[in-house]
């Protein structure tokens, strides 16, 4: 193959594409929408960030300013933790709209994350959240198909393809040149989007800037692979079609099938095949198992009565009031430990159900590059399901440590003579509230994110390689006339 011929065909396609004023108008409209989406997404992120920080600080101040009180009362007074959105959620909002942002932490009870944006929105939220990633994943592929559907077939219809062949260019060079030309035209649409992405990486001197830069680089690479695949497919469909109309209809059919029908069908099939428990059923399952395994709040519970007898025997006393530590605090600690194990087991089962639902979609990335780029975009932007589960796990871990910290304070500082947690006699100084470390949410590491999406990364690479192989094989059988 001659490189200069490929470059010449690429330049010719680029010039011809922009000789059409309609494409210039389309580019202007796309960039206007992109600018609007970027600005509104950034403003929404900034507003959300400030609100979350304000409420997290207020919650911590409320916790630390609480007066001297019984540790068990303080454990039920509880605290709130809030989830900060990943800065790259400006680029791709993923499932952010549908997931909760705040969790109330208290003893003996694991609460769900609440206050999602969807809960305050109208039914229009089901159509998705307009963001930069949506423009690149759904709208730009459609634009690429419209620009390139006639790239080869129009040359064949008007006879210029035969002239190009006679002048020394073979079909491989034509197809590669057209694909590269289409990619260059499409780059005028997606490069401004990447400019927005990279600008996010360097804003506000974020301490996570290094991680964000790496994530932005990975996002850029996978999207470039995705658009290269689309350009190759578009040119091959154009070359294979009998006329321009059939080429356009074929590409529209591909868009509907791969970008709309398959993803929606996979979601519905996943929910139908692996139904999940409702919130009430999930809570009931936990309470049922707690009552079977042992309830520390039940004075007649056989498990904890047996535990009490063994503690009395080990310490050579006949009454819990004679123990060197507060038995109620010890009892609450054991009850918390047992209920946490049960909750974690039930929660893991629920998460596994969701993962099974998602597994149908994830398995389809092998045959659908759109699903691959969608999963990769969400993961690298920190807005996927695994990221949300990571937040829930960190939240429960902090809740458990907070509750056990209060139980240990009760064991150490509260007298066994205390009849309850009310009043101002059996209390702990407020300085102990400040000693509890603040909640510090950590995002999933980049290495773990890559490992989670390894199949999608390999899929895009394989699709691109296969696209080139098929293009070369197809060019050997292509008929000019």
ZAMARGU-4260 file (C-alpha; in steps of 0.2 Angstrom, whole numbers, plus 5000, padded with zeros to 4 digits):
<rodrens>
0) 5000/5000/5000 | 5006/5018/4996 | 5005/5030/5011 | 5004/5045/5000 | 4989/5038/4991
5) 4980/5035/5007 | 4984/5052/5013 | 4978/5060/4997 | 4961/5051/4998 | 4960/5056/5016
10) 4962/5074/5012 | 4950/5073/4998 | 4937/5065/5009 | 4940/5079/5022 | 4938/5093/5009
15) 4923/5086/5001 | 4914/5083/5018 | 4916/5102/5022 | 4911/5108/5005 | 4893/5104/5012
20) 4887/5119/5022 | 4875/5107/5031 | 4890/5099/5040 | 4896/5115/5046 | 4879/5119/5053
25) 4878/5102/5061 | 4896/5105/5069 | 4891/5122/5076 | 4875/5115/5084 | 4884/5100/5091
30) 4898/5111/5099 | 4884/5123/5105 | 4875/5109/5114 | 4892/5102/5120 | 4897/5119/5128
35) 4880/5120/5136 | 4881/5103/5143 | 4898/5105/5149 | 4894/5122/5158 | 4878/5116/5166
40) 4886/5099/5172 | 4901/5108/5180 | 4889/5121/5188 | 4879/5106/5195 | 4894/5097/5201
45) 4901/5113/5210 | 4884/5116/5218 | 4882/5098/5223 | 4900/5098/5230 | 4897/5113/5241
50) 4881/5107/5247 | 4888/5090/5252 | 4903/5098/5261 | 4892/5110/5270 | 4881/5096/5277
55) 4896/5085/5281 | 4904/5099/5291 | 4887/5102/5299 | 4884/5084/5304 | 4902/5083/5311
60) 4899/5099/5321 | 4883/5092/5328 | 4891/5076/5333 | 4906/5085/5342 | 4895/5098/5350
65) 4884/5085/5358 | 4884/5087/5377 | 4890/5074/5389 | 4878/5059/5388 | 4877/5040/5389
70) 4887/5032/5375 | 4872/5021/5370 | 4861/5037/5368 | 4875/5044/5358 | 4876/5029/5347
75) 4857/5031/5343 | 4860/5050/5341 | 4870/5044/5326 | 4878/5054/5312 | 4877/5057/5293
80) 4890/5053/5280 | 4889/5060/5263 | 4896/5054/5246 | 4906/5067/5236 | 4904/5064/5217
85) 4919/5060/5207 | 4925/5076/5198 | 4924/5066/5181 | 4905/5064/5184 | 4905/5081/5175
90) 4910/5071/5159 | 4899/5055/5162 | 4886/5055/5176 | 4883/5036/5175 | 4871/5030/5188
95) 4874/5046/5199 | 4856/5052/5196 | 4849/5036/5203 | 4860/5033/5218 | 4858/5040/5236
100) 4870/5053/5242 | 4868/5052/5261 | 4867/5038/5274 | 4862/5040/5292 | 4873/5030/5304
105) 4866/5023/5320 | 4868/5008/5332 | 4860/4991/5327 | 4853/4997/5311 | 4860/4999/5293
110) 4851/5012/5284 | 4850/5014/5265 | 4858/5029/5255 | 4845/5042/5252 | 4842/5059/5243
115) 4846/5054/5225 | 4843/5067/5212 | 4830/5055/5204 | 4820/5056/5219 | 4818/5074/5217
120) 4815/5074/5198 | 4800/5071/5187 | 4797/5055/5176 | 4808/5063/5162 | 4823/5056/5172
125) 4820/5039/5165 | 4826/5045/5148 | 4843/5048/5155 | 4854/5063/5160 | 4861/5073/5146
130) 4880/5074/5148 | 4896/5074/5138 | 4897/5055/5137 | 4879/5053/5131 | 4884/5065/5116
135) 4899/5055/5112 | 4891/5038/5114 | 4874/5040/5106 | 4873/5056/5096 | 4891/5057/5088
140) 4890/5039/5081 | 4874/5044/5072 | 4883/5059/5065 | 4897/5048/5059 | 4885/5037/5050
145) 4877/5051/5042 | 4893/5059/5036 | 4901/5042/5030 | 4886/5032/5023 | 4890/5038/5005
150) 4909/5038/5007 | 4912/5024/4995 | 4895/5020/4987 | 4893/5038/4980 | 4910/5036/4971
155) 4904/5020/4964 | 4888/5027/4958 | 4895/5042/4949 | 4909/5033/4942 | 4924/5041/4951
160) 4929/5026/4960 | 4934/5018/4943 | 4944/5033/4939 | 4953/5032/4955 | 4957/5014/4953
165) 4964/5017/4935 | 4975/5031/4942 | 4984/5018/4953 | 4975/5017/4969 | 4969/5000/4975
170) 4953/4996/4985 | 4963/4994/5001 | 4970/5011/5000 | 4953/5019/4996 | 4944/5010/5011
175) 4958/5015/5023 | 4959/5033/5016 | 4940/5035/5018 | 4940/5028/5035 | 4955/5039/5041
180) 4946/5054/5032 | 4930/5050/5041 | 4939/5049/5058 | 4947/5066/5055 | 4930/5074/5052
185) 4923/5066/5067 | 4938/5072/5077 | 4932/5090/5075 | 4916/5084/5085 | 4925/5074/5099
190) 4941/5084/5102 | 4932/5098/5110 | 4923/5086/5121 | 4941/5079/5126 | 4946/5097/5129
195) 4932/5098/5142 | 4937/5082/5150 | 4955/5087/5152 | 4951/5104/5158 | 4942/5095/5173
200) 4958/5086/5177 | 4967/5102/5181 | 4954/5112/5190 | 4954/5118/5208 | 4971/5110/5211
205) 4962/5094/5217 | 4973/5082/5227 | 4966/5068/5216 | 4973/5077/5201 | 4986/5063/5197
210) 4973/5050/5197 | 4961/5060/5187 | 4974/5064/5174 | 4977/5045/5172 | 4958/5042/5171
215) 4956/5056/5158 | 4970/5048/5148 | 4961/5031/5148 | 4944/5038/5144 | 4952/5047/5129
220) 4961/5031/5123 | 4945/5020/5124 | 4934/5033/5115 | 4947/5035/5101 | 4947/5016/5099
225) 4928/5017/5099 | 4927/5030/5085 | 4940/5022/5074 | 4929/5006/5075 | 4913/5016/5070
230) 4923/5024/5055 | 4929/5007/5049 | 4911/5000/5050 | 4903/5015/5042 | 4915/5014/5027
235) 4913/4995/5025 | 4894/4996/5025 | 4895/5010/5012 | 4907/5000/5001 | 4896/4984/5003
240) 4879/4992/5000 | 4870/4993/4983 | 4866/5011/4984 | 4867/5026/4995 | 4849/5024/5002
245) 4852/5006/5007 | 4869/5011/5015 | 4860/5024/5026 | 4846/5012/5031 | 4859/4999/5035
250) 4868/5011/5047 | 4852/5017/5055 | 4847/4999/5058 | 4864/4996/5066 | 4862/5011/5077
255) 4845/5006/5083 | 4850/4988/5086 | 4867/4990/5095 | 4864/5007/5103 | 4845/5006/5109
260) 4837/4988/5107 | 4851/4977/5113 | 4856/4988/5129 | 4837/4990/5134 | 4833/4971/5131
265) 4848/4966/5141 | 4843/4977/5156 | 4825/4970/5155 | 4831/4952/5153 | 4843/4954/5168
270) 4829/4961/5179 | 4817/4947/5174 | 4830/4933/5175 | 4837/4938/5192 | 4824/4947/5202
275) 4830/4956/5217 | 4822/4958/5235 | 4812/4974/5238 | 4818/4985/5253 | 4804/4978/5264
280) 4809/4960/5260 | 4827/4964/5262 | 4824/4971/5279 | 4812/4957/5284 | 4826/4944/5279
285) 4838/4952/5291 | 4826/4954/5306 | 4821/4936/5304 | 4839/4929/5304 | 4843/4941/5319
290) 4829/4933/5329 | 4835/4916/5325 | 4854/4919/5328 | 4852/4930/5344 | 4844/4947/5348
295) 4854/4957/5361 | 4839/4967/5365 | 4828/4952/5370 | 4831/4949/5389 | 4825/4931/5386
300) 4836/4927/5371 | 4844/4910/5374 | 4860/4914/5365 | 4864/4929/5375 | 4858/4921/5391
305) 4871/4907/5388 | 4884/4920/5384 | 4880/4930/5400 | 4882/4914/5410 | 4899/4910/5402
310) 4905/4927/5406 | 4899/4926/5424 | 4908/4909/5426 | 4924/4915/5418 | 4925/4930/5430
315) 4920/4920/5445 | 4905/4931/5449 | 4886/4928/5451 | 4879/4945/5445 | 4883/4956/5430
320) 4884/4970/5442 | 4900/4963/5450 | 4909/4962/5433 | 4924/4974/5431 | 4916/4981/5415
325) 4899/4987/5410 | 4890/4971/5405 | 4877/4981/5395 | 4891/4989/5384 | 4898/4972/5381
330) 4881/4964/5377 | 4878/4978/5364 | 4895/4976/5357 | 4892/4957/5354 | 4874/4961/5347
335) 4881/4973/5335 | 4894/4961/5330 | 4882/4948/5326 | 4869/4959/5317 | 4883/4966/5307
340) 4888/4949/5301 | 4870/4945/5296 | 4868/4961/5287 | 4884/4960/5278 | 4879/4942/5272
345) 4862/4948/5266 | 4869/4963/5258 | 4882/4953/5249 | 4868/4942/5242 | 4858/4957/5236
350) 4874/4964/5228 | 4877/4948/5220 | 4859/4948/5213 | 4863/4965/5205 | 4879/4959/5198
355) 4870/4944/5190 | 4858/4956/5182 | 4872/4967/5176 | 4882/4951/5170 | 4870/4949/5155
360) 4874/4966/5149 | 4893/4964/5153 | 4893/4948/5143 | 4886/4957/5128 | 4901/4969/5127
365) 4909/4955/5116 | 4897/4958/5102 | 4893/4976/5105 | 4906/4990/5106 | 4893/5002/5112
370) 4891/4992/5129 | 4910/4991/5130 | 4913/5010/5129 | 4898/5014/5140 | 4905/5002/5154
375) 4922/5009/5152 | 4917/5027/5152 | 4907/5025/5168 | 4920/5015/5177 | 4934/5027/5173
380) 4923/5042/5177 | 4920/5034/5194 | 4901/5033/5192 | 4898/5015/5189 | 4889/5002/5200
385) 4906/4995/5208 | 4910/5013/5214 | 4893/5015/5222 | 4895/4998/5231 | 4912/5003/5237
390) 4904/5018/5245 | 4891/5007/5254 | 4904/4995/5260 | 4915/5010/5267 | 4899/5017/5275
395) 4895/5001/5284 | 4912/4999/5290 | 4913/5016/5297 | 4895/5014/5305 | 4901/4997/5314
400) 4917/5006/5320 | 4907/5020/5327 | 4895/5009/5336 | 4908/4998/5343 | 4918/5014/5349
405) 4902/5019/5359 | 4900/5002/5366 | 4918/5002/5372 | 4916/5019/5380 | 4901/5011/5389
410) 4911/4996/5395 | 4925/5007/5401 | 4917/5022/5409 | 4899/5018/5414 | 4896/5009/5430
415) 4887/4993/5431 | 4876/5000/5444 | 4867/5011/5431 | 4849/5006/5427 | 4848/5014/5410
420) 4855/5027/5399 | 4844/5041/5404 | 4849/5055/5416 | 4865/5065/5418 | 4874/5054/5431
425) 4880/5040/5420 | 4887/5050/5406 | 4904/5051/5396 | 4913/5068/5393 | 4910/5076/5376
430) 4928/5076/5372 | 4926/5057/5368 | 4915/5062/5353 | 4929/5072/5345 | 4941/5057/5347
435) 4931/5047/5334 | 4939/5049/5317 | 4929/5057/5303 | 4922/5047/5288 | 4935/5048/5274
440) 4928/5041/5258 | 4941/5034/5246 | 4937/5031/5227 | 4941/5014/5219 | 4959/5013/5214
445) 4963/5014/5195 | 4971/4997/5195 | 4955/4989/5202 | 4945/4999/5190 | 4955/4992/5175
450) 4954/4975/5182 | 4935/4976/5183 | 4934/4982/5165 | 4947/4971/5157 | 4935/4962/5146
455) 4928/4978/5139 | 4946/4985/5135 | 4951/4969/5126 | 4934/4969/5117 | 4937/4987/5110
460) 4955/4982/5104 | 4949/4965/5096 | 4934/4974/5087 | 4947/4987/5080 | 4959/4973/5074
465) 4944/4963/5067 | 4938/4978/5058 | 4954/4981/5049 | 4956/4962/5045 | 4938/4962/5038
470) 4942/4978/5028 | 4957/4970/5020 | 4948/4954/5016 | 4933/4963/5009 | 4944/4974/4998
475) 4951/4958/4989 | 4933/4953/4984 | 4927/4971/4980 | 4920/4974/4963 | 4923/4991/4956
480) 4909/4990/4943
</rodrens>
